[in-house]
Amino acid sequence: MQPGSTHNKNLIVTMSVFAGVLVTLVGLVLSGTLAVEAGRTQAMNSKQYSDRDVEDTRGFWDQNRQDEAKPRGNEISPGQEQPQLPDQEQQRPDADFRRPPTIQARRVAAPYTEPDVAIRGKIFFRMPDGVAECSGTVVHHPSGNMVWTAGHCLHGGRDGTFYDRVTFVPGYNGAGRTPTEREPYGRWPARRIKVSPQWAQNADPGGKDASASPFDYGAFIVDSRAGRTLEDAVGPGADVYWNAPRHLRVQSFGYPGDDPYDGTTLYTCSSPTTDFREDGWPQPDMLWMGCTMTGGSSGGGWFAEVDGRSFLVSNVSLGVTSPASRTMTGPYLGNVAKDMYDSL
């Protein structure tokens, strides 16, 4: 053995051990940082209400407060007959940015107690500036208790927070003469809420920048009542078609409350869909349909029939108005939406 070889060998072993410890420490720091960041993101786009919160919500809403609720909705006016389109090389090969025809919303006959209608209802909530209302849909979920709606009906976006006193009234009929006619299935307060991370982090609280609208969706879980889930009460929730074909004929539902509507009645539109995007908006392109519904219809479901089955494929997000037409957009429910659904 050469002189000093034992010393060198020990030095190499020591350095190897040190390097291993250093790599381990770096890994722990990185994994810890990632875990903290994941926890921060989770906290930003999800909310769990306490038993006290749920009970306060049960006692908060009465007919007077419901009647005070202002329709929630965002609108844009591109200012030209056709919105600005992305460069040709940035378009999908199957993209169709033609404006859909304006469709006059049709009133749905009350009462809304048939199983395929009762899954649609009204959402009431409290924002920092007062009480408001949107539309929502019961979707099929392992819990049996999920309601799907728009992100802007649940969360104020960037630098904002979750709204409170969120409650769902399935089969809501504001023209009902009795409490049972008005709320045939009662009120279902939210227990857990989630919106897309893109909405929570990027949406403009003032509503002036709609670039987060491609991710304008959220959902919440309600508690079962007397051992019965929401789906037990109103019938099977809607199945969601994730990553559905983009160009379908859809039927949208909602409770429009801005003129010329009053928010008491369920309305629907049937229209083919095309694609919608404004300059600088992220992928995926939104879905675009013709419909005259106004604020308050936000969050209402878009349904398409595929192979003889009805699926939820989007929800009301933005109204798009011009002197010549009235249309609306809905987010494309792809992998981000599916991940949100799975995590609730």
Backbone hydrogen bonds, N-H to C=O, Kabsch-Sander energy under -0.5 kcal/mol:
donor,donor_aa,acceptor,acceptor_aa,energy
5,S,2,Q,-2.1
8,N,4,G,-2.5
9,K,5,S,-2.7
10,N,6,T,-2.5
11,L,7,H,-2.2
12,I,8,N,-2.5
13,V,9,K,-2.3
14,T,10,N,-2.6
15,M,11,L,-2.6
16,S,12,I,-2.5
17,V,13,V,-2.6
18,F,14,T,-2.5
19,A,15,M,-2.8
20,G,16,S,-2.5
21,V,17,V,-2.6
22,L,18,F,-2.7
23,V,19,A,-2.7
24,T,20,G,-2.3
25,L,21,V,-2.7
26,V,22,L,-2.8
27,G,23,V,-2.6
28,L,24,T,-2.5
29,V,25,L,-2.7
30,L,26,V,-2.8
31,S,27,G,-2.9
32,G,28,L,-2.6
33,T,29,V,-2.7
34,L,30,L,-2.9
35,A,31,S,-2.4
36,V,32,G,-2.6
37,E,33,T,-2.7
38,A,34,L,-2.8
39,G,35,A,-2.6
40,R,36,V,-2.5
41,T,37,E,-2.6
42,Q,38,A,-2.6
43,A,39,G,-2.4
44,M,40,R,-1.8
45,N,41,T,-1.8
46,S,42,Q,-0.7
47,K,193,I,-2.5
49,Y,191,R,-3.3
54,V,50,S,-2.5
55,E,51,D,-2.4
56,D,52,R,-2.6
57,T,53,D,-2.3
58,R,54,V,-2.2
59,G,55,E,-1.7
60,F,56,D,-0.9
60,F,57,T,-0.6
61,W,57,T,-1.1
66,Q,62,D,-2.5
67,D,63,Q,-2.4
68,E,64,N,-1.3
69,A,65,R,-1.0
69,A,66,Q,-0.8
70,K,131,V,-2.0
72,R,133,E,-2.4
74,N,317,S,-0.7
76,I,319,G,-2.7
90,Q,87,D,-1.7
91,Q,87,D,-0.6
91,Q,88,Q,-1.2
95,A,92,R,-1.8
106,R,268,T,-3.2
108,V,266,L,-2.9
112,Y,171,G,-0.5
113,T,111,P,-0.7
117,V,114,E,-2.0
118,A,114,E,-3.4
119,I,115,P,-0.7
120,R,117,V,-2.1
121,G,136,G,-2.1
122,K,169,V,-2.0
123,I,134,C,-2.3
124,F,167,T,-2.5
125,F,132,A,-2.1
126,R,164,D,-3.2
127,M,125,F,-0.5
127,M,130,G,-3.1
130,G,127,M,-1.7
132,A,125,F,-2.9
133,E,70,K,-1.9
134,C,123,I,-2.5
135,S,298,S,-3.0
136,G,121,G,-2.1
137,T,148,W,-2.0
138,V,119,I,-2.7
139,V,137,T,-0.5
139,V,146,M,-1.6
140,H,238,A,-2.7
144,G,141,H,-1.6
146,M,139,V,-0.6
147,V,220,F,-2.5
148,W,137,T,-3.3
149,T,218,G,-2.7
153,C,150,A,-1.4
154,L,151,G,-1.9
155,H,151,G,-2.1
156,G,161,T,-2.6
158,R,203,A,-2.6
160,G,157,G,-3.1
163,Y,154,L,-2.7
164,D,126,R,-1.8
167,T,124,F,-2.5
168,F,188,W,-2.0
169,V,122,K,-2.9
171,G,120,R,-2.6
172,Y,169,V,-1.1
173,N,182,R,-2.4
174,G,264,T,-2.0
175,A,264,T,-0.6
176,G,173,N,-2.2
182,R,178,T,-2.5
183,E,179,P,-2.8
185,Y,170,P,-0.7
186,G,183,E,-1.3
188,W,168,F,-2.3
190,A,166,V,-2.6
191,R,221,I,-3.6
192,R,221,I,-1.5
193,I,47,K,-2.8
194,K,219,A,-2.5
195,V,45,N,-2.2
196,S,217,Y,-1.7
200,A,196,S,-2.1
201,Q,197,P,-2.2
202,N,198,Q,-2.1
203,A,199,W,-1.8
204,D,209,D,-1.0
207,G,204,D,-1.8
210,A,208,K,-0.6
213,S,210,A,-2.1
215,F,212,A,-2.2
216,D,213,S,-2.2
217,Y,215,F,-2.0
218,G,149,T,-2.3
219,A,194,K,-2.6
220,F,147,V,-2.1
221,I,192,R,-2.7
222,V,145,N,-2.2
223,D,189,P,-0.7
225,R,228,R,-3.0
228,R,225,R,-2.1
231,E,144,G,-2.3
233,A,229,T,-1.7
234,V,230,L,-2.4
235,G,231,E,-2.0
238,A,138,V,-2.6
239,D,310,S,-0.5
241,Y,312,L,-2.3
242,W,240,V,-0.9
243,N,333,L,-2.9
244,A,241,Y,-0.8
248,L,246,R,-1.1
250,V,248,L,-0.6
250,V,271,S,-3.0
251,Q,303,F,-2.5
252,S,269,C,-2.4
253,F,301,G,-1.7
254,G,267,Y,-1.8
255,Y,296,G,-0.7
257,G,295,G,-3.8
258,D,295,G,-1.2
261,Y,258,D,-2.3
263,G,256,P,-1.8
267,Y,254,G,-2.8
268,T,106,R,-2.2
269,C,252,S,-1.5
271,S,250,V,-2.4
273,T,248,L,-2.0
274,T,288,W,-2.0
275,D,96,D,-3.3
276,F,286,M,-2.1
281,W,278,E,-2.1
286,M,276,F,-2.4
287,L,330,G,-3.1
288,W,274,T,-1.9
289,M,328,M,-2.7
291,C,326,R,-1.2
292,T,103,I,-1.3
296,G,72,R,-2.1
297,S,294,T,-1.8
298,S,72,R,-0.6
299,G,316,V,-2.2
300,G,297,S,-2.5
302,W,314,S,-2.6
303,F,251,Q,-2.5
304,A,311,F,-2.3
305,E,249,R,-0.5
306,V,304,A,-0.6
306,V,309,R,-3.0
309,R,306,V,-1.8
311,F,304,A,-2.6
312,L,239,D,-2.8
313,V,302,W,-2.8
314,S,302,W,-1.1
316,V,300,G,-2.5
317,S,329,T,-2.6
318,L,329,T,-0.8
319,G,74,N,-2.5
320,V,327,T,-2.9
321,T,76,I,-2.1
321,T,319,G,-0.5
322,S,325,S,-2.1
325,S,322,S,-0.8
327,T,320,V,-2.4
328,M,289,M,-2.8
329,T,318,L,-2.8
330,G,287,L,-2.2
333,L,313,V,-0.8
334,G,332,Y,-1.4
338,K,334,G,-2.1
339,D,335,N,-2.5
340,M,336,V,-2.0
341,Y,337,A,-2.4
342,D,338,K,-2.7
343,S,339,D,-1.5
344,L,341,Y,-1.3
